[in-house]
Amino acid sequence: MIQRVTVPGLFPPPAYSHASVVEAGTRLAFLAGSVPLDAEGELVGEGDPVRQAEQVIANLTEQLRAVGSALEHVLSTDVYVVSTETAALSAVWDVVEASGLSAGPHSSTLLGVACLGYPGQLVEITATAVVPEDGRP
């Protein structure tokens, strides 16, 4: 269902693919940015990008479940981290990698940004995923 491509002529990416291809007719889910808020709207992990990344992955998992998909069906992500330090970006990527999200591996972009939408928010992930025909992850 998903063809993941690592281009031989490019530098091999760490735990993600350069592209993902899906045959026509497959259902896709385009997910809004997953944020580090709990069910009551409270920020989780204030000042801690790793804890926020864990909450973002938990929320992303719920978003996927709601549409009949799962982390292993994610094709592409954009991972936003409020930081100018590559160490913070790497720490967040370690959470992404440990989650199983990169098991495909999926194609991804990791970005350091100036700010995100909620006060104190340090991490956000947007995703595109396949929704299996049977609707079960």
PLY file of the C-alpha trace (Angstrom):
ply
format ascii 1.0
element vertex 137
property float x
property float y
property float z
element edge 136
property int vertex1
property int vertex2
end_header
0.00 0.00 0.00
2.87 2.39 0.85
6.13 2.52 -1.09
8.82 4.27 0.92
11.75 5.54 -1.12
15.27 6.32 0.01
17.04 7.86 -2.97
20.41 6.15 -3.59
22.03 9.33 -4.95
21.22 11.39 -1.84
22.71 11.28 1.65
20.96 8.45 3.56
18.48 9.99 6.02
18.48 8.89 9.67
15.26 6.92 10.35
13.08 8.44 7.64
12.61 8.13 3.89
12.99 10.79 1.21
9.52 10.10 -0.22
6.42 7.98 0.23
4.19 6.94 -2.66
0.58 5.77 -2.32
-1.46 4.25 -5.13
-4.49 6.22 -6.33
-7.71 5.33 -4.58
-6.18 5.02 -1.10
-7.87 6.99 1.65
-5.60 9.61 3.17
-5.92 11.56 6.39
-4.40 15.03 6.63
-4.04 15.78 10.32
-3.94 19.19 11.92
-0.92 19.91 14.06
-0.79 17.78 17.17
0.05 19.94 20.19
1.20 19.26 23.78
-2.14 19.94 25.47
-3.99 17.44 27.65
-7.72 16.70 27.31
-8.52 19.73 29.51
-6.47 22.07 27.32
-3.59 22.39 29.78
-0.02 22.55 28.51
1.98 19.41 29.33
5.72 19.64 29.99
6.22 23.37 30.36
9.80 24.21 29.37
10.56 20.57 28.46
10.60 19.82 24.72
11.06 16.07 25.30
7.99 15.80 27.57
6.02 17.95 25.14
7.07 15.71 22.25
5.82 12.68 24.18
2.43 14.37 24.69
2.31 15.41 21.03
2.92 11.78 19.95
0.20 10.59 22.36
-2.22 13.14 20.90
-1.20 12.26 17.34
-1.89 8.61 18.13
-5.42 9.57 19.25
-5.98 11.67 16.11
-4.96 8.71 13.96
-7.12 6.28 15.92
-10.13 8.57 15.45
-9.83 8.27 11.66
-9.07 4.53 11.63
-5.32 4.76 11.21
-2.16 4.41 13.33
1.43 5.62 13.61
2.73 2.94 11.24
0.49 4.31 8.47
1.93 7.83 8.62
3.43 8.88 5.30
4.80 12.30 6.13
5.31 14.64 9.06
6.52 18.14 9.78
8.04 18.37 13.27
8.28 21.90 14.67
10.48 22.68 17.69
10.83 26.13 19.26
14.60 26.33 19.45
17.72 27.53 17.69
19.73 24.65 19.18
20.20 21.46 17.18
20.45 19.51 20.46
16.79 20.35 21.24
15.73 19.29 17.75
17.67 16.04 18.11
16.09 15.33 21.51
12.61 15.76 20.03
13.54 13.58 17.05
14.65 10.86 19.49
11.09 10.84 20.87
9.66 10.63 17.35
11.97 7.76 16.49
11.24 5.86 19.73
7.47 6.20 19.19
7.45 3.88 16.19
6.35 6.75 13.99
9.52 6.47 11.95
9.22 2.67 11.58
8.15 3.03 7.92
10.30 5.01 7.69
8.10 7.96 6.80
9.26 11.16 5.11
9.72 14.03 7.53
10.97 17.56 7.97
12.38 18.69 11.34
12.31 22.46 11.86
13.49 24.91 14.48
11.00 27.79 14.71
10.60 31.03 16.66
7.21 30.29 18.24
4.09 28.13 18.02
0.39 28.80 18.68
-0.04 28.24 22.43
1.84 30.04 25.22
4.75 27.84 26.31
4.31 25.42 23.40
7.65 24.04 22.19
6.63 21.16 19.89
4.02 20.48 17.19
3.72 17.73 14.59
1.54 17.70 11.48
1.00 14.41 9.66
-0.46 12.76 6.58
-1.45 9.10 6.92
-3.05 6.27 5.02
-6.40 5.07 6.36
-6.50 1.30 5.77
-9.55 0.04 3.85
-10.87 -1.91 6.82
-10.59 1.25 8.95
-8.56 -0.60 11.56
-5.06 0.52 12.50
0 1
1 2
2 3
3 4
4 5
5 6
6 7
7 8
8 9
9 10
10 11
11 12
12 13
13 14
14 15
15 16
16 17
17 18
18 19
19 20
20 21
21 22
22 23
23 24
24 25
25 26
26 27
27 28
28 29
29 30
30 31
31 32
32 33
33 34
34 35
35 36
36 37
37 38
38 39
39 40
40 41
41 42
42 43
43 44
44 45
45 46
46 47
47 48
48 49
49 50
50 51
51 52
52 53
53 54
54 55
55 56
56 57
57 58
58 59
59 60
60 61
61 62
62 63
63 64
64 65
65 66
66 67
67 68
68 69
69 70
70 71
71 72
72 73
73 74
74 75
75 76
76 77
77 78
78 79
79 80
80 81
81 82
82 83
83 84
84 85
85 86
86 87
87 88
88 89
89 90
90 91
91 92
92 93
93 94
94 95
95 96
96 97
97 98
98 99
99 100
100 101
101 102
102 103
103 104
104 105
105 106
106 107
107 108
108 109
109 110
110 111
111 112
112 113
113 114
114 115
115 116
116 117
117 118
118 119
119 120
120 121
121 122
122 123
123 124
124 125
125 126
126 127
127 128
128 129
129 130
130 131
131 132
132 133
133 134
134 135
135 136
